[in-house]
Amino acid sequence: MPDLPLDARAEIKLLRDALHASHEQGSHMHQVFGGWEECPPCEKANDECDGTLACDAYKGWQKETEAGYRSRAEMAVDRLNAELTELRTKLEIAERQNRELDRALSDTIKERDFADDMADKLAYAVAPIEVIGEHSSANCPWQNALDLITPVAEVDRLRKENAELEAGLGLNEAA
């Protein structure tokens, strides 16, 4: 259904017309079947019990009544209910995604804490806390441990290169 703006006065008129048509239907049937008025189409439909809407006036009133029963205001309420249902579904999906993201964040935090613990163990295995210090805004024991390891690694690399050079020159063959 196209989204049309709601005109309250038009809706009230539509509902008032439907109420009037419903009253006219009832009054017409009461007059006809009470014997105060004659309407051959209505009498024929009643006698045959065929479910027809009887006379043309009755058919017109019937259409107006049905239009009032299903006014645009009611259709707008139905549309809003459908939108509300859709929004509830989207909210449920968003809440489920939020729970999944919370779990993923919790897992990431656990992994980060584990990595921090391992880095601490490694740093304090290189040197005692008195040498590399504790974590603070001015100190990073991980960097301090790395600084201590780097010269040792450089010395080891230089010793290896020296041994290769000596072997290449034949200076260290007796050893």
Secondary structure as the mmCIF struct_conf table of DSSP 4:
data_model
#
loop_
_struct_conf.conf_type_id
_struct_conf.id
_struct_conf.beg_label_comp_id
_struct_conf.beg_label_asym_id
_struct_conf.beg_label_seq_id
_struct_conf.end_label_comp_id
_struct_conf.end_label_asym_id
_struct_conf.end_label_seq_id
HELX_RH_AL_P HELX_RH_AL_P1 ALA A 8 PHE A 33
TURN_TY1_P TURN_TY1_P1 GLY A 34 GLY A 35
BEND BEND1 TRP A 36 GLU A 37
HELX_RH_AL_P HELX_RH_AL_P2 PRO A 40 GLU A 48
TURN_TY1_P TURN_TY1_P2 CYS A 49 CYS A 49
BEND BEND2 CYS A 55 CYS A 55
HELX_RH_AL_P HELX_RH_AL_P3 ASP A 56 TYR A 69
TURN_TY1_P TURN_TY1_P3 ARG A 70 ARG A 70
HELX_RH_AL_P HELX_RH_AL_P4 ARG A 72 VAL A 126
BEND BEND3 ALA A 127 ALA A 127
HELX_RH_AL_P HELX_RH_AL_P5 ILE A 129 ILE A 132
STRN STRN1 SER A 136 SER A 136
TURN_TY1_P TURN_TY1_P4 SER A 137 ALA A 138
STRN STRN2 ASN A 139 ASN A 139
HELX_RH_AL_P HELX_RH_AL_P6 PRO A 141 LEU A 169
TURN_TY1_P TURN_TY1_P5 GLY A 170 ASN A 172
BEND BEND4 GLU A 173 GLU A 173
#
